[in-house]
Every structure is written in C-alpha cells, then in structure tokens.
Amino acid sequence: MVRLEYRHYREGSSEFPVLYYYHGIGRDEVALRFACDYFVKGSKVYEKTSCAVEPGCYIVYVKEAEDERVMFWPVPAGLPHGVHAELREYRDGVADYRLVEKYSFKDTLEMMLHLQANYLYAEGREWSRTATEIDEDRKTYVIYAEPV
C-alpha cells in the first residue's frame, strides 16, 4: 500500500498545496487514477494537469476545471461487488450526458483496459473515448465517448 496525493496546480507557482491524500491505497488504484483526465470530489470537478512519482508518494496535479460542472447522477445501484464504471455519450453543448452502458469489473486490470481503450463497443456500435474521470462522490469511473 502506498500514499497518493492530489495537489493543486497553479500556473507560475512553485507551491502545490495538497488538496486530498490517501494512505494505504493500492498501486493498482493509483494507476487507474493516473489514467483519468478528471477528478470529481466534494461537488467540484478538477482537471488533471500531470502525474508524478516521488519517493514514497504518487501525485496527481489538478486544477479546477473551468468549463466543467458536477453532474448529480445517482450512485450506480444493483451492480455486483467490484470496480464500477459508466460509459456516457459525450455531446458538445448539452446539459447532460446519456448513460450508454454500466460496467462492473472484478479486478482493476479490466477497468484499466477500458479506461485506456480508444474505442469501446456498446449498443451495437463503436464509441470513441473523449475523456475519463473518477467520480469519487459516486465511487464510479466514467468514460465519455462519441459514437463512431
């Protein structure tokens, strides 16, 4: 188990205060979080600027996302134990992103493969990934994609 920190990135600053930290997190979960473009926590959306590895600590640098807002979707229910994710349809200029598919994986490796895939298959067609996020408020990973 390792330590993960989310630090606030400010352009031109030499100080990056810790926003959130986690002791005893698995490296597999750190890898999943490194793969995400956005981080949702405390009703705020943060955009990842970079990731780093320091002795004894993994770091995700984030800034508040200016053009994004928290979507108050329900917590996924009725899924088996494991790592949960949603595939949502990204459309520019819409107020909500339609739920296309729900996923539940028994292991983090399968989740990682989905987060890093450029294309996923759902509803009988291909979807092109546009962004990924960890929505910690809902304990769910979200993959945003457009139909091909």
Residue frames as a rotation matrix with the C-alpha (Angstrom) as fourth column:
MET 1
0.580 0.815 0.000 0.00
0.815 -0.580 0.000 0.00
0.000 0.000 -1.000 0.00
VAL 2
-0.524 -0.780 0.342 1.20
0.816 -0.575 -0.060 3.49
0.243 0.247 0.938 -0.88
ARG 3
-0.171 0.428 -0.888 0.35
0.434 -0.776 -0.458 7.17
-0.885 -0.463 -0.053 -0.47
LEU 4
-0.276 0.186 0.943 -1.50
0.914 -0.253 0.317 9.15
0.297 0.950 -0.100 -3.15
GLU 5
-0.373 0.151 -0.915 -1.84
0.417 -0.854 -0.311 12.93
-0.829 -0.498 0.256 -3.13
TYR 6
0.313 0.428 0.848 -3.91
0.909 -0.393 -0.138 15.28
0.274 0.814 -0.512 -5.24
ARG 7
-0.367 -0.538 -0.759 -2.08
0.681 -0.712 0.175 18.61
-0.634 -0.453 0.627 -5.38
HIS 8
0.713 0.669 -0.210 -3.41
0.418 -0.646 -0.639 21.95
-0.564 0.368 -0.740 -6.60
TYR 9
-0.283 -0.785 0.552 -1.55
0.937 -0.105 0.332 23.10
-0.202 0.611 0.765 -9.71
ARG 10
0.725 0.410 -0.554 -1.29
0.285 -0.910 -0.300 26.85
-0.627 0.060 -0.777 -10.26
GLU 11
0.613 -0.469 0.636 0.38
0.688 -0.079 -0.721 28.22
0.389 0.880 0.274 -13.39
GLY 12
0.237 -0.640 0.731 3.59
-0.053 -0.760 -0.648 30.02
0.970 0.114 -0.214 -12.50
SER 13
0.672 0.056 0.738 3.56
-0.720 -0.181 0.670 28.95
0.171 -0.982 -0.081 -8.85
SER 14
-0.340 -0.829 -0.445 6.30
-0.530 0.559 -0.637 26.98
0.777 0.019 -0.629 -7.15
GLU 15
-0.825 0.159 0.543 3.95
-0.461 0.368 -0.808 25.76
-0.328 -0.916 -0.230 -4.40
PHE 16
-0.411 0.673 -0.615 1.44
-0.426 0.454 0.782 22.98
0.806 0.584 0.100 -4.92
PRO 17
-0.514 0.211 0.832 -0.70
-0.846 0.034 -0.532 22.50
-0.141 -0.977 0.161 -1.81
VAL 18
-0.973 0.198 -0.121 -2.16
0.186 0.977 0.104 19.09
0.138 0.079 -0.987 -1.07
LEU 19
-0.387 0.915 0.112 -5.92
-0.792 -0.392 0.468 19.07
0.472 0.093 0.877 -1.68
TYR 20
0.756 0.607 0.246 -6.56
-0.654 0.687 0.317 15.42
0.024 -0.400 0.916 -0.81
TYR 21
-0.414 -0.882 -0.226 -4.43
-0.847 0.464 -0.261 12.47
0.335 0.083 -0.939 0.25
TYR 22
0.780 0.607 -0.152 -4.91
-0.551 0.781 0.295 8.75
0.298 -0.146 0.943 0.70
HIS 23
-0.332 -0.834 0.441 -2.79
-0.931 0.364 -0.013 6.46
-0.150 -0.415 -0.897 2.87
GLY 24
-0.537 0.046 0.842 -2.79
-0.216 0.958 -0.190 2.74
-0.815 -0.284 -0.504 2.24
ILE 25
0.569 0.688 -0.450 -4.12
-0.619 -0.002 -0.785 2.87
-0.541 0.726 0.425 -1.32
GLY 26
0.371 -0.402 0.837 -3.13
0.431 0.873 0.229 0.11
-0.823 0.275 0.498 -3.73
ARG 27
-0.595 -0.678 -0.431 -0.81
-0.122 -0.454 0.882 0.83
-0.794 0.578 0.188 -6.65
ASP 28
-0.680 0.414 0.605 -3.45
0.732 0.430 0.528 -0.61
-0.042 0.802 -0.595 -8.99
GLU 29
0.446 0.873 -0.197 -5.93
0.862 -0.478 -0.171 2.06
-0.243 -0.093 -0.966 -7.90
VAL 30
0.073 -0.519 -0.851 -3.25
0.022 -0.853 0.522 4.74
-0.997 -0.057 -0.051 -8.25
ALA 31
-0.862 -0.424 0.279 -2.72
0.242 0.141 0.960 3.56
-0.446 0.895 -0.019 -11.84
LEU 32
-0.135 0.900 0.413 -6.47
0.990 0.103 0.100 3.85
0.048 0.423 -0.905 -12.52
ARG 33
0.622 0.380 -0.685 -6.49
0.524 -0.852 0.003 7.38
-0.582 -0.360 -0.729 -11.15
PHE 34
-0.388 -0.823 -0.416 -3.39
0.021 -0.459 0.888 8.32
-0.921 0.336 0.196 -13.19
ALA 35
-0.782 0.090 0.617 -5.36
0.607 0.337 0.720 7.25
-0.144 0.937 -0.318 -16.29
CYS 36
0.242 0.969 -0.048 -8.23
0.948 -0.246 -0.199 9.67
-0.205 0.002 -0.979 -15.58
ASP 37
-0.396 -0.302 0.867 -8.48
0.625 -0.780 0.013 13.13
0.673 0.547 0.498 -17.13
TYR 38
-0.113 0.475 0.873 -10.83
-0.480 -0.795 0.371 14.45
0.870 -0.377 0.318 -14.43
PHE 39
-0.757 -0.107 -0.645 -11.35
0.517 0.505 -0.691 14.02
0.400 -0.856 -0.327 -10.69
VAL 40
-0.008 0.831 0.556 -14.70
-0.233 -0.542 0.807 14.77
0.972 -0.124 0.198 -9.01
LYS 41
-0.362 -0.076 -0.929 -14.80
0.825 0.437 -0.358 15.23
0.433 -0.896 -0.095 -5.25
GLY 42
-0.508 0.186 -0.841 -16.75
0.640 -0.572 -0.513 17.41
-0.577 -0.799 0.171 -2.87
SER 43
0.550 0.825 0.130 -19.04
0.645 -0.321 -0.693 18.65
-0.530 0.466 -0.709 -5.65
LYS 44
0.398 -0.493 -0.774 -16.06
-0.597 -0.779 0.189 20.06
-0.696 0.387 -0.605 -7.58
VAL 45
0.921 -0.172 0.348 -14.54
0.372 0.649 -0.664 18.99
-0.112 0.742 0.662 -10.88
TYR 46
0.332 -0.897 -0.293 -10.76
-0.430 -0.421 0.799 19.04
-0.839 -0.139 -0.525 -11.23
GLU 47
0.948 -0.126 -0.293 -8.78
-0.246 0.296 -0.923 18.57
0.203 0.947 0.250 -14.42
LYS 48
0.605 -0.789 0.112 -5.55
0.516 0.494 0.700 16.58
-0.607 -0.366 0.705 -14.30
THR 49
0.785 -0.446 -0.430 -2.52
-0.603 -0.711 -0.363 18.53
-0.144 0.544 -0.827 -15.47
SER 50
-0.007 -0.812 -0.584 0.12
-0.625 0.459 -0.631 15.85
0.780 0.361 -0.511 -14.81
CYS 51
0.980 0.183 -0.079 1.18
-0.066 0.670 0.740 12.95
0.188 -0.720 0.668 -12.61
ALA 52
0.116 -0.982 0.150 4.41
-0.751 -0.185 -0.633 12.34
0.650 -0.040 -0.759 -10.71
VAL 53
0.768 -0.045 -0.638 6.21
0.373 0.842 0.389 9.70
0.520 -0.537 0.664 -8.71
GLU 54
0.178 -0.704 0.688 8.25
-0.752 -0.548 -0.367 10.77
0.635 -0.452 -0.627 -5.71
PRO 55
-0.743 -0.473 -0.473 9.91
-0.069 0.757 -0.650 8.56
0.665 -0.451 -0.595 -3.10
GLY 56
-0.884 0.376 -0.278 7.08
0.426 0.403 -0.810 7.04
-0.192 -0.834 -0.517 -1.06
CYS 57
-0.173 0.847 -0.503 4.32
0.065 -0.499 -0.864 9.03
-0.983 -0.182 0.031 -2.83
TYR 58
-0.547 0.167 0.820 2.33
0.837 0.090 0.540 9.18
0.017 0.982 -0.189 -6.06
ILE 59
-0.502 0.277 -0.820 0.96
0.154 -0.904 -0.399 12.58
-0.851 -0.326 0.411 -7.07
VAL 60
-0.108 0.525 0.844 -1.80
0.986 -0.055 0.160 13.82
0.130 0.849 -0.511 -9.37
TYR 61
-0.847 -0.167 -0.504 -1.61
0.237 -0.968 -0.078 17.55
-0.475 -0.185 0.860 -10.09
VAL 62
-0.158 0.889 0.429 -5.03
0.983 0.104 0.148 19.08
0.088 0.445 -0.891 -10.73
LYS 63
-0.995 0.056 -0.077 -6.63
-0.047 -0.993 -0.110 22.45
-0.082 -0.106 0.991 -11.34
GLU 64
-0.239 0.971 0.010 -10.29
0.090 0.033 -0.995 23.37
-0.967 -0.237 -0.095 -11.03
ALA 65
-0.630 0.088 0.772 -11.97
0.764 0.252 0.595 22.67
-0.142 0.964 -0.226 -14.36
GLU 66
-0.832 0.233 -0.503 -13.33
-0.162 -0.970 -0.181 25.96
-0.531 -0.069 0.845 -15.65
ASP 67
-0.548 0.607 -0.575 -15.67
-0.803 -0.190 0.565 24.59
0.234 0.772 0.591 -18.31
GLU 68
-0.528 0.330 -0.783 -16.97
0.166 0.944 0.286 21.58
0.833 0.021 -0.553 -16.39
ARG 69
-0.219 0.505 0.835 -19.64
-0.925 -0.381 -0.012 21.14
0.312 -0.774 0.551 -13.75
VAL 70
-0.899 -0.057 0.434 -20.59
-0.273 0.848 -0.454 18.32
-0.342 -0.527 -0.778 -11.42
MET 71
-0.342 0.809 -0.478 -23.31
-0.535 0.250 0.807 16.09
0.772 0.532 0.348 -12.79
PHE 72
-0.523 0.209 0.826 -25.57
-0.808 0.185 -0.559 14.88
-0.269 -0.960 0.072 -10.00
TRP 73
-0.058 0.415 -0.908 -26.25
-0.587 0.722 0.367 11.44
0.808 0.554 0.201 -11.39
PRO 74
0.788 0.381 0.483 -27.37
-0.613 0.414 0.673 8.71
0.056 -0.827 0.560 -8.98
VAL 75
-0.306 -0.843 0.443 -24.86
-0.847 0.454 0.278 6.33
-0.435 -0.289 -0.852 -7.47
PRO 76
-0.306 0.186 -0.934 -24.89
-0.669 0.656 0.350 3.15
0.677 0.732 -0.076 -9.57
ALA 77
-0.132 0.365 0.921 -27.07
-0.868 0.407 -0.286 0.54
-0.479 -0.837 0.263 -7.88
GLY 78
0.766 0.574 0.290 -27.65
-0.431 0.792 -0.432 -3.14
-0.478 0.206 0.854 -8.39
LEU 79
0.469 -0.678 -0.567 -24.12
-0.595 0.232 -0.770 -3.86
0.653 0.698 -0.294 -9.59
PRO 80
0.802 -0.226 -0.553 -22.07
0.461 0.822 0.334 -6.73
0.379 -0.522 0.764 -8.16
HIS 81
0.745 -0.599 -0.294 -19.07
0.065 -0.373 0.925 -6.09
-0.664 -0.709 -0.239 -5.92
GLY 82
0.151 -0.777 0.612 -16.04
0.967 0.244 0.070 -4.74
-0.204 0.581 0.788 -7.78
VAL 83
-0.713 -0.435 -0.550 -14.87
0.253 -0.891 0.377 -1.67
-0.654 0.129 0.745 -9.68
HIS 84
0.234 0.934 0.270 -17.71
0.747 0.005 -0.665 0.28
-0.623 0.357 -0.696 -11.30
ALA 85
-0.834 -0.455 -0.313 -17.77
0.126 -0.708 0.695 2.39
-0.538 0.540 0.647 -14.43
GLU 86
0.391 0.920 0.011 -20.18
0.319 -0.124 -0.940 4.05
-0.864 0.371 -0.342 -16.79
LEU 87
-0.724 -0.415 0.551 -19.96
0.669 -0.225 0.709 4.78
-0.170 0.882 0.440 -20.49
ARG 88
0.175 0.774 -0.609 -21.65
0.436 -0.615 -0.657 8.11
-0.883 -0.151 -0.445 -21.20
GLU 89
0.254 0.017 0.967 -22.35
0.963 -0.097 -0.251 9.76
0.090 0.995 -0.041 -24.54
TYR 90
-0.390 -0.449 -0.804 -20.35
0.461 -0.851 0.252 12.96
-0.797 -0.272 0.539 -24.93
ARG 91
0.182 0.424 0.887 -22.09
0.945 -0.323 -0.040 15.66
0.270 0.846 -0.460 -26.95
ASP 92
-0.828 -0.561 -0.010 -20.83
0.551 -0.810 -0.199 19.21
0.104 -0.170 0.980 -27.12
GLY 93
-0.834 0.421 0.357 -23.20
-0.361 -0.905 0.223 21.81
0.418 0.057 0.907 -25.73
VAL 94
0.088 0.899 -0.430 -25.62
0.082 0.423 0.902 19.51
0.993 -0.114 -0.037 -23.91
ALA 95
0.136 0.062 0.989 -26.62
-0.860 -0.489 0.149 19.80
0.492 -0.870 -0.013 -20.26
ASP 96
0.388 0.037 0.921 -26.47
-0.643 0.726 0.242 16.06
-0.660 -0.687 0.306 -19.54
TYR 97
-0.465 -0.595 -0.656 -24.62
-0.872 0.436 0.222 13.04
0.154 0.675 -0.722 -20.91
ARG 98
0.548 0.812 -0.202 -26.76
-0.787 0.582 0.204 10.00
0.283 0.047 0.958 -21.63
LEU 99
-0.120 -0.489 0.864 -25.86
-0.678 0.676 0.289 6.74
-0.725 -0.552 -0.412 -19.86
VAL 100
0.077 0.046 -0.996 -24.95
-0.923 0.382 -0.054 4.22
0.378 0.923 0.072 -22.55
GLU 101
0.360 -0.078 -0.930 -23.61
0.071 0.996 -0.056 1.29
0.930 -0.046 0.364 -20.51
LYS 102
0.617 -0.222 0.755 -22.81
-0.787 -0.163 0.595 0.27
-0.009 -0.961 -0.276 -16.92
TYR 103
0.192 -0.634 -0.749 -19.78
-0.187 0.726 -0.662 -1.87
0.964 0.267 0.021 -16.14
SER 104
0.705 -0.140 0.695 -18.70
-0.692 0.075 0.718 -3.80
-0.153 -0.987 -0.045 -13.07
PHE 105
0.315 -0.712 -0.628 -15.28
-0.386 0.508 -0.770 -5.44
0.867 0.484 -0.115 -13.08
LYS 106
0.933 0.011 -0.359 -13.93
0.280 0.603 0.747 -7.96
0.225 -0.798 0.560 -10.61
ASP 107
0.206 -0.928 -0.310 -10.40
0.875 0.032 0.484 -6.66
-0.439 -0.371 0.818 -11.00
THR 108
0.440 -0.084 -0.894 -8.71
-0.028 -0.996 0.080 -3.33
-0.897 -0.010 -0.441 -11.64
LEU 109
-0.671 -0.728 0.140 -6.80
0.094 0.104 0.990 -4.59
-0.736 0.677 -0.001 -14.68
GLU 110
-0.327 0.641 0.695 -10.01
0.944 0.263 0.201 -4.97
-0.054 0.721 -0.691 -16.69
MET 111
0.682 0.547 -0.485 -11.05
0.560 -0.818 -0.134 -1.47
-0.470 -0.180 -0.864 -15.61
MET 112
-0.037 -0.800 -0.599 -7.66
-0.098 -0.594 0.799 -0.10
-0.995 0.088 -0.056 -16.70
LEU 113
-0.747 -0.226 0.625 -8.05
0.528 0.368 0.765 -1.68
-0.403 0.902 -0.156 -20.14
HIS 114
0.208 0.903 0.375 -11.43
0.978 -0.203 -0.055 0.03
0.026 0.378 -0.925 -20.57
LEU 115
0.642 0.007 -0.766 -10.13
0.280 -0.933 0.226 3.41
-0.714 -0.359 -0.601 -19.35
GLN 116
-0.235 -0.877 -0.420 -7.23
-0.220 -0.373 0.902 3.31
-0.947 0.304 -0.105 -21.78
ALA 117
-0.287 0.190 0.939 -9.08
0.823 0.551 0.140 1.93
-0.490 0.813 -0.315 -24.79
ASN 118
-0.937 -0.032 -0.347 -9.56
-0.142 -0.875 0.462 4.41
-0.319 0.482 0.816 -27.61
TYR 119
-0.411 0.822 -0.394 -12.69
-0.706 -0.013 0.709 2.58
0.578 0.569 0.585 -28.72
LEU 120
-0.788 0.318 0.528 -15.40
-0.229 0.644 -0.730 0.67
-0.572 -0.696 -0.434 -26.88
TYR 121
-0.794 0.558 -0.241 -18.32
-0.069 0.312 0.948 -1.30
0.604 0.769 -0.209 -28.27
ALA 122
-0.755 0.642 -0.128 -21.85
0.250 0.102 -0.963 -0.73
-0.606 -0.760 -0.237 -26.92
GLU 123
0.114 0.937 -0.330 -25.40
-0.211 -0.302 -0.930 -0.54
-0.971 0.176 0.163 -28.29
GLY 124
0.595 0.156 0.789 -24.29
0.571 0.609 -0.551 -2.34
-0.566 0.778 0.273 -31.45
ARG 125
0.806 -0.352 0.475 -21.67
0.254 -0.520 -0.815 0.25
0.534 0.778 -0.330 -32.47
GLU 126
-0.108 -0.948 -0.299 -18.25
0.916 0.022 -0.401 1.65
0.387 -0.317 0.866 -31.73
TRP 127
0.954 0.298 -0.041 -17.66
0.283 -0.845 0.454 4.56
0.101 -0.445 -0.890 -29.38
SER 128
0.091 -0.949 0.302 -14.58
0.519 -0.213 -0.828 6.80
0.850 0.232 0.473 -29.44
ARG 129
0.295 -0.036 -0.955 -13.30
0.947 -0.122 0.297 7.83
-0.127 -0.992 -0.002 -25.99
THR 130
0.428 -0.118 0.896 -13.10
0.266 -0.931 -0.250 11.59
0.864 0.346 -0.367 -25.41
ALA 131
-0.258 -0.504 0.824 -12.27
-0.707 -0.484 -0.517 11.70
0.659 -0.716 -0.231 -21.67
THR 132
0.042 0.237 -0.971 -12.23
0.498 0.838 0.225 9.70
0.866 -0.492 -0.083 -18.45
GLU 133
-0.156 -0.089 0.984 -12.88
-0.673 -0.720 -0.172 10.61
0.723 -0.688 0.053 -14.84
ILE 134
-0.624 0.090 -0.776 -13.01
0.613 0.672 -0.415 9.22
0.484 -0.735 -0.475 -11.35
ASP 135
-0.008 0.704 0.710 -16.19
-0.396 -0.655 0.644 10.48
0.918 -0.276 0.284 -9.70
GLU 136
-0.832 -0.438 -0.340 -15.26
0.120 0.456 -0.882 9.90
0.541 -0.775 -0.327 -6.10
ASP 137
-0.628 0.679 0.381 -18.55
-0.762 -0.437 -0.477 11.32
-0.158 -0.590 0.792 -4.84
ARG 138
0.480 0.854 -0.201 -20.32
-0.877 0.462 -0.130 8.43
-0.018 0.239 0.971 -6.60
LYS 139
-0.058 -0.611 0.789 -17.47
-0.480 0.710 0.515 5.86
-0.875 -0.349 -0.335 -6.32
THR 140
0.645 0.366 0.671 -17.59
0.429 0.554 -0.714 5.36
-0.633 0.748 0.200 -10.10
TYR 141
-0.631 -0.763 -0.141 -15.26
0.185 -0.324 0.928 5.75
-0.754 0.559 0.346 -13.06
VAL 142
0.564 0.812 -0.153 -16.81
0.084 -0.240 -0.967 7.47
-0.822 0.533 -0.203 -16.08
ILE 143
-0.628 -0.651 0.427 -15.77
0.506 0.075 0.859 7.07
-0.591 0.756 0.282 -19.70
TYR 144
0.284 0.665 -0.691 -17.08
-0.241 -0.648 -0.722 9.77
-0.928 0.371 -0.024 -22.04
ALA 145
-0.698 -0.501 0.511 -17.29
0.319 0.421 0.849 8.80
-0.641 0.756 -0.134 -25.71
GLU 146
-0.130 0.611 -0.781 -18.85
-0.794 -0.536 -0.287 9.73
-0.593 0.583 0.555 -29.02
PRO 147
0.533 0.342 0.773 -20.46
0.150 0.861 -0.485 7.26
-0.832 0.375 0.408 -31.41
VAL 148
-0.594 -0.790 -0.152 -18.31
-0.111 -0.107 0.988 6.47
-0.797 0.604 -0.024 -34.43
